[in-house]
Amino acid sequence: MNPITINALAAFPQQLEAHYAAFPAGFTHWKPASWDGVPSEPFSAIEQICHVRDIEIDGYHLRFQRTLDECNPLLASIDSDILAGERNYGAANPAEVFAAFRAARAKTVELLSCLDEEQFKRSAEFEGYGPLTLRSLAHYLCSHDQQHLAGLQWLLGKIDAAHR
């Protein structure tokens, strides 16, 4: 695996926390009147971090393991809106969310750092993405991270525009 991807995955928890900390007091639950142009899921800041935590644990951990253990498995997509409602993202404690996410991401980075070239070539079918390899899956996770940093920046921009 390319070290730049592993390093980006390892650095992301700190970046996510820093972006979240940039939100003005009282705005972590704020939502704009329109989500047009949002580069991530249309979630408030607190919902964004909960989503990232849950996709790491319930999505990517399972997807990586199934790709390693099964022959060309079909990897399910997760309905983020349903999960957000079921888990009441708006009531989450950010410190607990970040602690769980840091632990989950450390597990991901450890797994990916220990795989050999043949394991990275293992294939799967990802609902909504099509055929991929385990390496592809790692790149998609890294891309997902960046989408959520962009989503938080987008929200900060909307907050500033709405409250100038």
Rosetta blueprint (number, residue, H / E / L):
1 M L
2 N L
3 P H
4 I H
5 T H
6 I H
7 N H
8 A H
9 L H
10 A H
11 A H
12 F H
13 P H
14 Q H
15 Q H
16 L H
17 E H
18 A H
19 H H
20 Y H
21 A H
22 A L
23 F L
24 P L
25 A L
26 G L
27 F L
28 T L
29 H L
30 W L
31 K L
32 P L
33 A L
34 S L
35 W L
36 D L
37 G L
38 V L
39 P L
40 S L
41 E L
42 P L
43 F L
44 S L
45 A H
46 I H
47 E H
48 Q H
49 I H
50 C H
51 H H
52 V H
53 R H
54 D H
55 I H
56 E H
57 I H
58 D H
59 G H
60 Y H
61 H H
62 L H
63 R H
64 F H
65 Q H
66 R H
67 T H
68 L H
69 D H
70 E L
71 C L
72 N L
73 P L
74 L E
75 L E
76 A L
77 S L
78 I L
79 D L
80 S H
81 D H
82 I H
83 L H
84 A H
85 G H
86 E H
87 R L
88 N L
89 Y H
90 G H
91 A H
92 A L
93 N L
94 P H
95 A H
96 E H
97 V H
98 F H
99 A H
100 A H
101 F H
102 R H
103 A H
104 A H
105 R H
106 A H
107 K H
108 T H
109 V H
110 E H
111 L H
112 L H
113 S H
114 C H
115 L L
116 D L
117 E H
118 E H
119 Q H
120 F H
121 K L
122 R L
123 S E
124 A E
125 E E
126 F E
127 E L
128 G L
129 Y L
130 G E
131 P E
132 L E
133 T E
134 L H
135 R H
136 S H
137 L H
138 A H
139 H H
140 Y H
141 L H
142 C H
143 S H
144 H H
145 D H
146 Q H
147 Q H
148 H H
149 L H
150 A H
151 G H
152 L H
153 Q H
154 W H
155 L H
156 L H
157 G H
158 K H
159 I H
160 D H
161 A H
162 A H
163 H L
164 R L
